[in-house]
Structures are given as C-alpha cells and as structure tokens.
Amino acid sequence: AVVGTAAMLWVGGGIFLHGLEVYGFEQLAHTIHDLAEAVGTASPIAPGFVGWLGGAFGAGLFGLIAGGAMIVLVRLVT
C-alpha cells in the first residue's frame, strides 16, 4: 500500500507538472528538473540514478502538495 501510494503521488505529480508546462507554467517543472540534475551531478556514486531519484521525489512532493490542496478545496466547496 505504501509503495503504491508513493507511486501514484509520483506519477500524478509528474502528469500535473507536465500539464502545467502545456499551459505555459514551465518554470516549476524546469526548476525540479534542474535541482534533480544538480543533485545527480554532485553525487559521487550513481549520479544518473540519484538524479532520477531527485526528479521522482520532486514530482512526488508536488503530487502530495497538489493532492492536499485539492482535498481542502473539495471540502470547502461541498
């Protein structure tokens, strides 16, 4: 259950970030990508994997924040 929830937050956050890019809000996705790339480059061990993990974490964190905001909005409306 924990792995599935983390995967859904990661995938949902990534989809949401890419969707924002389509509507002209590219900066957030680019910032997450640039930070993940910087973390990967700074890693002495497996920089590609560490960079990917940083991007996955950023998308998952964004998914968690966006999902939490949607819960609050739905509860306010209903």
Helices and strands as residue ranges (DSSP letters): H 2-22, H 27-42, H 47-77
